[in-house]
């Protein structure tokens, strides 16, 4: 497995990292077991966030209880995030993260899902607060995460952030790929989130082979040991891009490129209780996973809630990808009804 150095941070880690958002969905014992196995299997970079409910707490428990003869805190890199928009909230979040993670410093502290490139003197005080925390030794490096390409491009050339976390997979556009090169030229570490496009991509070898062609650090969201073992196998058997994998990638790009939901959930909650982050991508999920899992009475009931949409527009304001969510929901519902009626076979 190749290693990658994240821009000016000097952090060098295998190009195969752990995304801890999904461990909030499993119990403490399972989460600790998964994180221990990830470390023993070769992973050294772990990404979490205050917004991921108890993910930080589980990570703190895992590394505090890792009784490994070769383990020490400086053997791993921990990145976490804050959605704070005021200095007071940022300081509060950072102290909570340090307490949850049971550490006295965070390797990379990231502003989370930003709507602007925060700068010194912009009136928010956020960047100044990050510099203060860095001077105090509570954070080693300043990072940021974004979902909108224009904001990400501004960040990459700002000279202010040592890392940028951005969605990147083999569904990337030419502009996304150009962003990777911009980061490289400006010595900004590129952390690739959503390498599976929210679960739409299911060929792990194709996903990893694609990532290995770029100077990016993919963080894979993991909540099962069986999933983890698949990624750990790549330490011994890193996939090379082949004509077969290129064909897989091209088929998926032909099918999925365009206006599709990544399932991030930032649009939630819905005022009429539509499960937007699943219903808005039902057409893809029902064709790319066992269809019976999405045809249960539960999911039929959830999909019919789309008919209750009142076009309040709240989801439109929140979607980081600027999708026309009401239109997307109704398009998916129409397709779902055709599947239920037998008009379309899946």
C-alpha positions as CSV (number, residue, x, y, z in Angstrom):
1,X,0.0,0.0,0.0
2,X,1.3,3.4,-1.0
3,X,1.7,6.2,1.6
4,X,0.7,9.8,1.2
5,X,1.8,13.0,2.9
6,X,-1.0,15.4,3.5
7,X,0.3,18.7,2.1
8,X,2.2,20.9,4.5
9,X,1.1,18.9,7.6
10,X,3.9,16.4,7.2
11,X,1.4,13.7,8.2
12,X,2.4,10.6,6.3
13,X,0.0,7.7,6.4
14,X,-1.1,4.7,4.2
15,X,-3.5,5.8,1.4
16,X,-6.3,3.8,3.1
17,X,-7.9,5.5,6.1
18,X,-10.9,5.1,8.5
19,X,-14.0,7.2,8.4
20,X,-15.8,6.9,11.8
21,X,-19.2,8.4,10.9
22,X,-20.8,4.9,10.7
23,X,-19.6,3.6,14.1
24,X,-22.2,5.8,15.7
25,X,-24.7,3.2,14.5
26,X,-23.1,0.2,16.3
27,X,-22.7,-0.5,20.1
28,X,-19.6,0.4,22.0
29,X,-18.2,-3.1,22.0
30,X,-18.5,-3.5,18.3
31,X,-17.1,-0.1,17.6
32,X,-14.0,-0.7,19.8
33,X,-13.5,-4.1,18.1
34,X,-13.6,-2.5,14.7
35,X,-11.3,0.3,15.6
36,X,-8.8,-2.0,17.2
37,X,-8.8,-4.2,14.2
38,X,-8.4,-1.2,11.9
39,X,-5.2,-0.2,13.7
40,X,-3.8,-3.7,13.9
41,X,-4.6,-4.1,10.2
42,X,-2.5,-1.1,9.2
43,X,-4.7,2.0,9.3
44,X,-3.2,5.0,11.1
45,X,-5.5,7.9,10.1
46,X,-9.0,8.1,11.7
47,X,-11.6,10.8,10.9
48,X,-14.6,11.7,13.1
49,X,-16.7,14.8,14.0
50,X,-18.6,16.4,16.8
51,X,-21.7,16.0,14.6
52,X,-21.4,12.2,14.5
53,X,-23.2,11.7,17.8
54,X,-21.0,9.3,20.0
55,X,-18.4,8.5,17.3
56,X,-15.7,10.5,19.2
57,X,-16.6,8.8,22.4
58,X,-16.2,5.4,20.8
59,X,-12.9,6.3,19.2
60,X,-11.7,7.6,22.6
61,X,-12.6,4.4,24.3
62,X,-11.0,2.3,21.5
63,X,-7.6,4.0,21.6
64,X,-7.6,4.4,25.4
65,X,-8.0,0.6,25.8
66,X,-5.7,-0.5,23.0
67,X,-3.2,-2.5,25.0
68,X,-0.8,-3.1,22.1
69,X,2.9,-3.4,22.8
70,X,3.7,-1.2,19.8
71,X,0.8,1.3,20.3
72,X,1.2,4.9,21.4
73,X,-0.8,8.1,20.7
74,X,1.8,9.3,18.2
75,X,1.3,6.2,16.1
76,X,-2.1,7.4,14.9
77,X,-3.5,10.6,13.4
78,X,-6.9,11.8,14.6
79,X,-8.9,14.3,12.7
80,X,-12.2,15.7,14.0
81,X,-14.5,18.5,13.0
82,X,-16.7,21.3,14.3
83,X,-19.8,23.0,12.8
84,X,-19.3,26.0,15.1
85,X,-19.9,29.4,13.6
86,X,-18.7,31.4,16.6
87,X,-15.5,31.4,18.6
88,X,-17.3,30.5,21.8
89,X,-18.9,27.4,20.2
90,X,-15.6,26.4,18.5
91,X,-13.8,26.5,21.8
92,X,-16.6,24.5,23.5
93,X,-16.6,21.9,20.7
94,X,-12.8,21.5,20.8
95,X,-12.8,20.9,24.6
96,X,-15.6,18.4,24.2
97,X,-13.7,16.6,21.4
98,X,-10.5,16.4,23.4
99,X,-12.5,15.0,26.4
100,X,-14.4,12.5,24.2
101,X,-11.2,11.4,22.4
102,X,-9.2,11.2,25.6
103,X,-6.3,13.1,24.2
104,X,-4.7,16.4,24.8
105,X,-4.4,17.3,21.1
106,X,-6.1,16.7,17.7
107,X,-3.8,16.2,14.7
108,X,-6.2,17.9,12.3
109,X,-9.1,20.1,13.5
110,X,-11.5,20.8,10.6
111,X,-14.3,23.4,10.1
112,X,-17.2,21.1,9.1
113,X,-19.3,21.5,5.9
114,X,-18.6,25.2,5.5
115,X,-20.6,27.7,3.5
116,X,-17.7,30.0,3.1
117,X,-13.9,30.1,3.2
118,X,-13.3,31.5,6.7
119,X,-10.4,34.0,6.8
120,X,-8.7,36.2,9.3
121,X,-10.5,39.5,9.7
122,X,-13.7,38.3,8.2
123,X,-15.6,39.3,11.4
124,X,-16.5,35.8,12.5
125,X,-13.3,35.2,14.6
126,X,-13.3,31.5,13.7
127,X,-9.9,31.5,12.0
128,X,-8.3,33.5,14.8
129,X,-9.7,31.0,17.3
130,X,-8.2,28.1,15.3
131,X,-4.8,29.9,15.4
132,X,-5.1,30.3,19.1
133,X,-5.9,26.7,19.7
134,X,-2.9,25.7,17.5
135,X,-0.6,28.0,19.5
136,X,-1.9,26.3,22.7
137,X,-1.0,22.9,21.3
138,X,-4.6,21.6,21.3
139,X,-4.6,21.2,17.5
140,X,-1.6,20.4,15.3
141,X,-3.0,21.4,11.9
142,X,-5.9,23.4,10.6
143,X,-8.3,21.8,8.1
144,X,-11.7,22.3,6.6
145,X,-14.4,20.3,4.9
146,X,-16.7,21.5,2.1
147,X,-19.2,20.0,-0.3
148,X,-19.6,22.9,-2.8
149,X,-16.9,23.0,-5.5
150,X,-16.7,26.8,-5.7
151,X,-16.0,27.1,-2.0
152,X,-13.5,24.3,-2.1
153,X,-11.6,25.9,-5.0
154,X,-11.4,29.1,-3.0
155,X,-10.1,27.2,0.1
156,X,-7.5,25.4,-2.0
157,X,-5.9,28.6,-3.1
158,X,-6.4,30.6,0.1
159,X,-3.1,29.6,1.7
160,X,-5.0,29.3,5.0
161,X,-5.8,25.6,5.4
162,X,-3.4,22.7,5.5
163,X,-6.0,20.1,4.5
164,X,-9.3,20.1,2.5
165,X,-11.8,17.3,2.8
166,X,-14.1,17.0,-0.2
167,X,-16.4,14.4,-1.8
168,X,-14.3,12.4,-4.3
169,X,-15.0,9.1,-6.0
170,X,-14.9,7.6,-9.5
171,X,-18.0,9.6,-10.2
172,X,-15.9,12.8,-10.0
173,X,-16.3,15.5,-12.6
174,X,-13.4,17.1,-14.4
175,X,-13.7,20.1,-12.1
176,X,-13.4,17.8,-9.1
177,X,-10.3,16.2,-10.5
178,X,-8.9,19.7,-11.2
179,X,-9.4,20.5,-7.6
180,X,-7.2,17.7,-6.5
181,X,-4.4,19.1,-8.7
182,X,-5.0,22.6,-7.3
183,X,-4.6,21.2,-3.8
184,X,-1.4,19.5,-4.9
185,X,0.1,22.6,-6.4
186,X,-0.8,24.6,-3.3
187,X,0.5,21.9,-0.9
188,X,-2.9,21.3,0.6
189,X,-3.6,17.8,1.7
190,X,-6.7,16.4,0.0
191,X,-8.9,14.1,2.2
192,X,-11.4,12.2,0.0
193,X,-14.8,11.6,1.6
194,X,-17.7,9.7,0.1
195,X,-15.5,7.4,-1.9
196,X,-18.5,5.1,-2.3
197,X,-20.8,8.0,-3.1
198,X,-23.0,7.3,-0.1
199,X,-23.2,3.6,-0.8
200,X,-24.1,3.8,-4.5
201,X,-20.7,2.3,-5.5
202,X,-20.3,-1.3,-4.5
203,X,-17.1,-2.4,-6.2
204,X,-14.4,-1.8,-3.6
205,X,-11.5,-2.8,-5.8
206,X,-12.6,-0.2,-8.5
207,X,-13.1,2.4,-5.8
208,X,-9.6,1.8,-4.3
209,X,-7.9,1.5,-7.7
210,X,-9.3,4.9,-8.7
211,X,-8.2,6.6,-5.5
212,X,-4.6,5.2,-5.8
213,X,-4.3,7.1,-9.1
214,X,-4.5,10.4,-7.3
215,X,-2.7,12.2,-4.5
216,X,-5.7,11.9,-2.1
217,X,-6.3,10.2,1.2
218,X,-9.6,8.2,1.1
219,X,-11.5,7.8,4.3
220,X,-13.8,4.8,4.1
221,X,-17.0,4.8,6.3
222,X,-16.9,1.5,8.1
223,X,-19.5,0.0,10.5
224,X,-18.9,-3.8,10.1
225,X,-15.9,-6.0,10.5
226,X,-16.6,-7.6,7.2
227,X,-16.5,-4.3,5.4
228,X,-13.2,-3.4,7.2
229,X,-11.5,-6.7,6.2
230,X,-12.2,-5.8,2.6
231,X,-10.3,-2.5,2.9
232,X,-7.5,-4.1,5.1
233,X,-6.9,-6.7,2.4
234,X,-5.7,-3.9,0.1
235,X,-2.7,-3.4,2.4
236,X,-1.4,-6.7,1.1
237,X,-3.1,-6.7,-2.3
238,X,-3.5,-3.1,-3.5
239,X,-5.6,-3.2,-6.7
240,X,-4.2,-1.9,-10.0
241,X,-6.4,-0.2,-12.5
242,X,-7.3,-2.8,-15.2
243,X,-9.4,-2.7,-18.3
244,X,-12.0,-4.7,-16.3
245,X,-12.1,-2.1,-13.5
246,X,-12.2,0.7,-16.1
247,X,-15.3,-1.0,-17.6
248,X,-17.0,-1.2,-14.2
249,X,-16.2,2.5,-13.6
250,X,-17.5,3.5,-17.0
251,X,-20.8,1.6,-16.5
252,X,-21.4,3.3,-13.2
253,X,-20.6,6.7,-14.6
254,X,-23.0,6.1,-17.5
255,X,-25.7,5.2,-15.0
256,X,-25.2,7.5,-12.1
257,X,-23.6,10.8,-13.3
258,X,-25.9,13.7,-13.1
259,X,-28.2,14.9,-10.4
260,X,-28.0,12.2,-7.7
261,X,-28.3,12.1,-4.0
262,X,-25.2,11.1,-2.0
263,X,-27.2,10.2,1.1
264,X,-25.4,12.6,3.4
265,X,-28.5,13.6,5.3
266,X,-27.7,17.3,5.7
267,X,-31.1,18.1,4.2
268,X,-32.8,16.5,7.3
269,X,-35.0,16.8,9.2
270,X,-38.0,17.1,6.9
271,X,-41.1,19.0,8.1
272,X,-43.4,16.2,6.9
273,X,-41.0,13.4,8.1
274,X,-39.8,12.2,4.6
275,X,-36.6,10.2,4.9
276,X,-35.1,12.4,2.2
277,X,-31.6,10.9,2.1
278,X,-32.9,7.5,1.2
279,X,-36.1,8.3,-0.7
280,X,-34.3,10.8,-3.0
281,X,-32.0,8.0,-4.2
282,X,-34.4,5.0,-4.1
283,X,-34.1,4.4,-7.9
284,X,-30.4,3.8,-7.5
285,X,-30.5,1.8,-4.3
286,X,-33.2,-0.5,-5.4
287,X,-31.2,-1.4,-8.5
288,X,-27.8,-1.6,-6.8
289,X,-28.6,-3.6,-3.7
290,X,-31.0,-6.5,-3.2
291,X,-34.2,-5.0,-4.3
292,X,-36.3,-6.9,-1.7
293,X,-34.6,-4.8,1.0
294,X,-36.2,-1.7,-0.4
295,X,-39.6,-3.2,-1.2
296,X,-40.6,-4.0,2.4
297,X,-43.8,-2.5,3.9
298,X,-41.5,-0.1,5.9
299,X,-40.0,1.4,2.8
300,X,-43.2,1.4,0.9
301,X,-44.7,3.5,3.7
302,X,-41.6,5.8,3.7
303,X,-41.8,6.3,0.0
304,X,-45.5,7.2,0.1
305,X,-44.6,10.1,2.5
306,X,-43.2,11.9,-0.6
307,X,-46.7,12.6,-1.6
308,X,-46.9,14.8,1.6
309,X,-44.2,17.2,0.4
310,X,-45.3,20.8,0.8
311,X,-42.4,22.3,-1.1
312,X,-41.4,24.3,2.0
313,X,-37.9,24.7,0.5
314,X,-36.0,23.9,3.7
315,X,-34.2,20.9,2.2
316,X,-33.1,23.1,-0.7
317,X,-31.4,25.5,1.6
318,X,-29.5,22.7,3.4
319,X,-28.4,20.5,0.5
320,X,-24.7,21.0,0.0
321,X,-24.9,19.7,-3.5
322,X,-27.7,22.2,-4.4
323,X,-30.0,19.4,-5.7
324,X,-33.6,20.1,-6.6
325,X,-34.8,17.7,-3.8
326,X,-38.6,18.0,-4.2
327,X,-38.3,17.2,-7.9
328,X,-35.8,14.4,-7.2
329,X,-38.2,12.9,-4.6
330,X,-41.2,12.9,-6.9
331,X,-39.1,11.4,-9.7
332,X,-38.0,8.6,-7.4
333,X,-41.5,8.0,-6.2
334,X,-42.9,7.7,-9.7
335,X,-40.2,5.1,-10.5
336,X,-40.9,3.3,-7.2
337,X,-44.7,3.1,-8.0
338,X,-43.9,1.6,-11.4
339,X,-41.7,-1.0,-9.8
340,X,-44.5,-1.9,-7.3
341,X,-47.1,-2.2,-10.0
342,X,-44.8,-4.5,-12.1
343,X,-44.6,-1.9,-14.9
344,X,-40.8,-1.9,-14.4
345,X,-38.8,-5.0,-13.4
346,X,-35.7,-4.7,-11.2
